[in-house]
Amino acid sequence: MPMTAKKIRVFTWSLDLPESDAVDFMSQLSSDEHQRARRLVKKEDALHFMAARAGLRMILGAEIGESPRDVTFQLSPSGKPRLANHGDMHFNLSHSSGHAVLVLSRQQPVGIDIERIRTLASGIETQFLSSEEIARLTHVPASARTASLVALWAAKEAVIKLYGDSRQLKPGDIDLNLDGTGQITSARVAGEVGCTLTSLDASPGFACMLAHSQPLDASELVVARWQGLRASRT
């Protein structure tokens, strides 16, 4: 169903499909995407990449009325992928450990990141968090600290993806704002007013953060489980 101008839609889907089913969606991909998949060392990673790209093409194709194979991408001046003939369609794709998320908006630029909640390497927080952010993290209960740390990482990745390459951002350029409950609400970028962040319940065991340039009312956000890859095999 095509989206309305004011809505931001997020699609989530599983990338864990039997290898025998890959042929059903491989035909949707471009030669460049096939080459990128072949460069991945692990077969599982290649299958996940192809399933993510096929889902991206199928969803975008349905939105703009084109077959998935005919969807054409180009880079915007900011270095973000965009549709060649539909510049008003903002989108961003992320996948991690067999789960994919795609955000679409005709209203504003968006960025999204999903990360599996897992214990990160010791001391890694000093590489992407400011001293103030690390101090805030110490107030989070120990039982929730791992999930909070991964959410902070996902939030910074989402902000970087929102802006693309135009600002050459690094995690240290982004200062995250947390509310009284420890929830990430917004970000300042290189000391300037940045963007709003929304935490999404995309999949159990994962942190997912959506970055958007304009404030968002809850009624303008729709999150849906997409079954398109599985439906295409029936």
C-alpha positions as a Markdown table, in Angstrom:
| # | Residue | x | y | z |
|---|---|---|---|---|
| 1 | Met | 0.0 | 0.0 | 0.0 |
| 2 | Pro | 1.6 | 3.3 | -1.0 |
| 3 | Met | 2.4 | 5.6 | 1.8 |
| 4 | Thr | 0.9 | 9.0 | 2.6 |
| 5 | Ala | 3.1 | 12.1 | 2.5 |
| 6 | Lys | 3.1 | 12.5 | 6.3 |
| 7 | Lys | 3.9 | 9.0 | 7.4 |
| 8 | Ile | 7.2 | 7.3 | 8.1 |
| 9 | Arg | 7.0 | 3.6 | 7.5 |
| 10 | Val | 9.4 | 1.0 | 8.9 |
| 11 | Phe | 9.4 | -2.6 | 7.5 |
| 12 | Thr | 11.2 | -5.4 | 9.3 |
| 13 | Trp | 11.9 | -8.9 | 8.0 |
| 14 | Ser | 13.9 | -12.0 | 8.6 |
| 15 | Leu | 16.9 | -12.7 | 6.4 |
| 16 | Asp | 17.3 | -16.3 | 7.6 |
| 17 | Leu | 16.0 | -18.2 | 4.6 |
| 18 | Pro | 17.0 | -21.7 | 3.3 |
| 19 | Glu | 19.8 | -21.4 | 0.8 |
| 20 | Ser | 17.7 | -23.4 | -1.7 |
| 21 | Asp | 15.2 | -20.5 | -1.7 |
| 22 | Ala | 17.8 | -17.8 | -2.6 |
| 23 | Val | 17.3 | -18.4 | -6.3 |
| 24 | Asp | 13.7 | -17.1 | -5.9 |
| 25 | Phe | 14.9 | -13.6 | -5.1 |
| 26 | Met | 18.4 | -13.5 | -6.7 |
| 27 | Ser | 16.9 | -12.6 | -10.0 |
| 28 | Gln | 15.7 | -9.3 | -8.5 |
| 29 | Leu | 19.3 | -8.1 | -7.9 |
| 30 | Ser | 21.6 | -6.1 | -10.2 |
| 31 | Ser | 24.9 | -7.4 | -11.4 |
| 32 | Asp | 26.7 | -5.0 | -9.0 |
| 33 | Glu | 24.7 | -6.5 | -6.0 |
| 34 | His | 25.7 | -10.0 | -7.1 |
| 35 | Gln | 29.3 | -8.9 | -7.3 |
| 36 | Arg | 29.1 | -7.4 | -3.8 |
| 37 | Ala | 27.6 | -10.6 | -2.5 |
| 38 | Arg | 30.3 | -12.7 | -4.0 |
| 39 | Arg | 33.0 | -10.6 | -2.2 |
| 40 | Leu | 31.6 | -11.7 | 1.2 |
| 41 | Val | 33.6 | -14.5 | 2.6 |
| 42 | Lys | 30.9 | -16.2 | 4.7 |
| 43 | Lys | 28.0 | -17.8 | 2.7 |
| 44 | Glu | 25.5 | -16.8 | 5.4 |
| 45 | Asp | 26.6 | -13.2 | 5.1 |
| 46 | Ala | 26.2 | -13.3 | 1.3 |
| 47 | Leu | 22.7 | -14.8 | 1.6 |
| 48 | His | 21.7 | -12.2 | 4.2 |
| 49 | Phe | 23.0 | -9.4 | 2.0 |
| 50 | Met | 21.0 | -10.7 | -1.0 |
| 51 | Ala | 17.8 | -11.1 | 1.0 |
| 52 | Ala | 18.2 | -7.6 | 2.4 |
| 53 | Arg | 18.7 | -6.1 | -1.0 |
| 54 | Ala | 15.9 | -8.1 | -2.6 |
| 55 | Gly | 13.6 | -6.9 | 0.2 |
| 56 | Leu | 14.7 | -3.3 | -0.4 |
| 57 | Arg | 13.9 | -3.6 | -4.1 |
| 58 | Met | 10.6 | -5.3 | -3.7 |
| 59 | Ile | 9.3 | -2.8 | -1.1 |
| 60 | Leu | 10.5 | 0.3 | -3.1 |
| 61 | Gly | 9.2 | -1.2 | -6.3 |
| 62 | Ala | 5.8 | -1.6 | -4.8 |
| 63 | Glu | 5.8 | 2.0 | -3.6 |
| 64 | Ile | 6.8 | 3.6 | -7.0 |
| 65 | Gly | 5.1 | 1.1 | -9.3 |
| 66 | Glu | 8.2 | -0.5 | -10.8 |
| 67 | Ser | 9.4 | -4.1 | -10.9 |
| 68 | Pro | 12.1 | -4.8 | -8.3 |
| 69 | Arg | 14.7 | -5.5 | -10.9 |
| 70 | Asp | 14.0 | -2.1 | -12.6 |
| 71 | Val | 14.5 | 0.0 | -9.4 |
| 72 | Thr | 17.5 | 2.2 | -10.1 |
| 73 | Phe | 19.7 | 3.8 | -7.5 |
| 74 | Gln | 22.1 | 6.7 | -7.5 |
| 75 | Leu | 24.0 | 8.7 | -4.9 |
| 76 | Ser | 22.7 | 12.0 | -3.7 |
| 77 | Pro | 25.0 | 15.0 | -3.3 |
| 78 | Ser | 25.2 | 14.0 | 0.4 |
| 79 | Gly | 26.4 | 10.6 | -0.6 |
| 80 | Lys | 23.3 | 8.7 | 0.4 |
| 81 | Pro | 21.6 | 6.2 | -2.0 |
| 82 | Arg | 18.4 | 7.5 | -3.5 |
| 83 | Leu | 16.0 | 6.5 | -6.3 |
| 84 | Ala | 17.1 | 7.7 | -9.7 |
| 85 | Asn | 13.6 | 9.1 | -10.7 |
| 86 | His | 11.9 | 9.5 | -7.3 |
| 87 | Gly | 14.0 | 12.0 | -5.4 |
| 88 | Asp | 11.1 | 12.7 | -2.9 |
| 89 | Met | 11.3 | 9.1 | -1.6 |
| 90 | His | 13.7 | 9.0 | 1.4 |
| 91 | Phe | 14.8 | 5.6 | 2.5 |
| 92 | Asn | 17.5 | 3.8 | 4.6 |
| 93 | Leu | 18.3 | 0.1 | 5.1 |
| 94 | Ser | 20.0 | -1.7 | 7.9 |
| 95 | His | 20.5 | -5.3 | 8.7 |
| 96 | Ser | 22.2 | -7.3 | 11.5 |
| 97 | Ser | 22.5 | -11.0 | 12.4 |
| 98 | Gly | 19.7 | -12.1 | 10.1 |
| 99 | His | 17.2 | -9.2 | 10.7 |
| 100 | Ala | 16.6 | -6.3 | 8.3 |
| 101 | Val | 14.8 | -2.9 | 8.8 |
| 102 | Leu | 13.9 | -0.4 | 6.1 |
| 103 | Val | 12.5 | 3.1 | 6.7 |
| 104 | Leu | 10.6 | 5.1 | 4.0 |
| 105 | Ser | 9.5 | 8.7 | 4.1 |
| 106 | Arg | 8.3 | 11.2 | 1.6 |
| 107 | Gln | 8.4 | 13.9 | 4.3 |
| 108 | Gln | 12.0 | 14.1 | 5.5 |
| 109 | Pro | 15.4 | 12.5 | 5.4 |
| 110 | Val | 15.8 | 9.4 | 7.6 |
| 111 | Gly | 18.4 | 7.1 | 9.0 |
| 112 | Ile | 18.0 | 3.8 | 10.7 |
| 113 | Asp | 20.3 | 1.2 | 12.4 |
| 114 | Ile | 19.6 | -2.2 | 13.9 |
| 115 | Glu | 22.1 | -4.0 | 16.1 |
| 116 | Arg | 21.9 | -7.3 | 17.9 |
| 117 | Ile | 22.2 | -6.8 | 21.6 |
| 118 | Arg | 25.4 | -8.5 | 22.7 |
| 119 | Thr | 28.4 | -7.9 | 24.9 |
| 120 | Leu | 30.8 | -5.5 | 23.2 |
| 121 | Ala | 34.5 | -5.6 | 23.5 |
| 122 | Ser | 35.8 | -4.3 | 26.8 |
| 123 | Gly | 36.5 | -0.5 | 26.6 |
| 124 | Ile | 34.9 | 0.0 | 23.3 |
| 125 | Glu | 32.5 | 2.6 | 24.7 |
| 126 | Thr | 35.5 | 5.0 | 25.0 |
| 127 | Gln | 35.9 | 4.9 | 21.2 |
| 128 | Phe | 32.4 | 6.2 | 20.4 |
| 129 | Leu | 31.0 | 7.8 | 23.5 |
| 130 | Ser | 31.8 | 11.1 | 25.1 |
| 131 | Ser | 32.8 | 11.3 | 28.8 |
| 132 | Glu | 29.4 | 12.8 | 29.5 |
| 133 | Glu | 27.6 | 9.9 | 27.7 |
| 134 | Ile | 29.7 | 7.3 | 29.6 |
| 135 | Ala | 28.8 | 9.0 | 32.9 |
| 136 | Arg | 25.1 | 8.8 | 32.0 |
| 137 | Leu | 25.6 | 5.1 | 31.2 |
| 138 | Thr | 26.9 | 4.4 | 34.7 |
| 139 | His | 23.4 | 5.4 | 36.1 |
| 140 | Val | 21.7 | 2.7 | 34.1 |
| 141 | Pro | 21.1 | -0.5 | 36.1 |
| 142 | Ala | 23.9 | -3.1 | 35.5 |
| 143 | Ser | 21.3 | -5.6 | 34.1 |
| 144 | Ala | 20.3 | -3.2 | 31.4 |
| 145 | Arg | 23.7 | -1.7 | 30.6 |
| 146 | Thr | 24.6 | -3.9 | 27.7 |
| 147 | Ala | 21.3 | -3.2 | 25.9 |
| 148 | Ser | 21.8 | 0.5 | 26.6 |
| 149 | Leu | 25.3 | 0.5 | 25.2 |
| 150 | Val | 24.2 | -1.2 | 22.0 |
| 151 | Ala | 21.3 | 1.3 | 21.7 |
| 152 | Leu | 23.7 | 4.2 | 22.0 |
| 153 | Trp | 25.8 | 2.7 | 19.3 |
| 154 | Ala | 22.8 | 2.1 | 17.1 |
| 155 | Ala | 21.7 | 5.7 | 17.7 |
| 156 | Lys | 25.0 | 7.2 | 16.5 |
| 157 | Glu | 25.0 | 4.9 | 13.5 |
| 158 | Ala | 21.5 | 6.1 | 12.6 |
| 159 | Val | 22.5 | 9.7 | 12.8 |
| 160 | Ile | 25.5 | 9.1 | 10.6 |
| 161 | Lys | 23.3 | 7.4 | 8.0 |
| 162 | Leu | 20.7 | 10.3 | 8.2 |
| 163 | Tyr | 23.3 | 12.8 | 7.1 |
| 164 | Gly | 25.2 | 10.6 | 4.6 |
| 165 | Asp | 28.8 | 11.5 | 3.7 |
| 166 | Ser | 28.2 | 15.2 | 3.4 |
| 167 | Arg | 29.5 | 15.9 | 6.9 |
| 168 | Gln | 32.0 | 13.1 | 7.2 |
| 169 | Leu | 30.7 | 12.4 | 10.7 |
| 170 | Lys | 32.3 | 10.1 | 13.2 |
| 171 | Pro | 30.6 | 8.8 | 16.4 |
| 172 | Gly | 32.5 | 11.3 | 18.5 |
| 173 | Asp | 30.9 | 14.2 | 16.6 |
| 174 | Ile | 27.5 | 13.2 | 17.9 |
| 175 | Asp | 26.3 | 14.0 | 21.4 |
| 176 | Leu | 23.2 | 12.0 | 22.4 |
| 177 | Asn | 20.5 | 13.5 | 24.7 |
| 178 | Leu | 18.8 | 11.1 | 27.2 |
| 179 | Asp | 15.6 | 11.8 | 29.1 |
| 180 | Gly | 15.2 | 11.0 | 32.8 |
| 181 | Thr | 14.5 | 7.4 | 32.2 |
| 182 | Gly | 17.7 | 6.9 | 30.1 |
| 183 | Gln | 15.8 | 6.8 | 26.8 |
| 184 | Ile | 17.7 | 8.4 | 23.9 |
| 185 | Thr | 15.6 | 11.3 | 22.5 |
| 186 | Ser | 17.7 | 13.5 | 20.3 |
| 187 | Ala | 21.2 | 14.3 | 19.2 |
| 188 | Arg | 23.5 | 17.3 | 18.7 |
| 189 | Val | 25.8 | 17.1 | 15.7 |
| 190 | Ala | 29.2 | 18.8 | 15.9 |
| 191 | Gly | 27.8 | 21.1 | 18.6 |
| 192 | Glu | 24.8 | 22.2 | 16.5 |
| 193 | Val | 21.1 | 21.3 | 16.8 |
| 194 | Gly | 20.9 | 17.9 | 15.2 |
| 195 | Cys | 18.0 | 15.5 | 14.9 |
| 196 | Thr | 15.3 | 13.5 | 16.8 |
| 197 | Leu | 15.8 | 9.9 | 17.7 |
| 198 | Thr | 13.1 | 7.2 | 18.1 |
| 199 | Ser | 13.7 | 3.8 | 19.6 |
| 200 | Leu | 11.8 | 1.1 | 17.7 |
| 201 | Asp | 10.8 | -2.4 | 18.9 |
| 202 | Ala | 11.8 | -4.0 | 15.6 |
| 203 | Ser | 12.7 | -7.5 | 16.9 |
| 204 | Pro | 13.4 | -9.2 | 20.2 |
| 205 | Gly | 17.0 | -9.1 | 21.2 |
| 206 | Phe | 17.9 | -6.2 | 18.9 |
| 207 | Ala | 18.3 | -2.4 | 19.4 |
| 208 | Cys | 16.9 | -0.3 | 16.6 |
| 209 | Met | 17.1 | 3.4 | 16.4 |
| 210 | Leu | 15.4 | 5.8 | 13.9 |
| 211 | Ala | 16.9 | 9.2 | 13.2 |
| 212 | His | 14.8 | 11.9 | 11.6 |
| 213 | Ser | 15.4 | 15.6 | 10.9 |
| 214 | Gln | 12.0 | 16.8 | 12.0 |
| 215 | Pro | 9.9 | 16.0 | 15.2 |
| 216 | Leu | 7.6 | 13.1 | 14.7 |
| 217 | Asp | 4.1 | 12.5 | 16.1 |
| 218 | Ala | 3.4 | 8.9 | 17.1 |
| 219 | Ser | 0.5 | 8.8 | 14.7 |
| 220 | Glu | 2.9 | 9.5 | 11.8 |
| 221 | Leu | 5.0 | 6.3 | 12.4 |
| 222 | Val | 4.0 | 2.9 | 11.2 |
| 223 | Val | 6.1 | -0.2 | 11.9 |
| 224 | Ala | 5.2 | -3.4 | 10.2 |
| 225 | Arg | 6.5 | -7.0 | 9.8 |
| 226 | Trp | 7.0 | -7.7 | 6.1 |
| 227 | Gln | 6.6 | -11.2 | 4.7 |
| 228 | Gly | 7.4 | -10.4 | 1.1 |
| 229 | Leu | 10.3 | -12.7 | 0.6 |
| 230 | Arg | 8.4 | -15.7 | 2.0 |
| 231 | Ala | 5.2 | -14.7 | 0.1 |
| 232 | Ser | 7.2 | -14.6 | -3.1 |
| 233 | Arg | 8.0 | -18.3 | -2.8 |
| 234 | Thr | 4.4 | -19.5 | -2.4 |
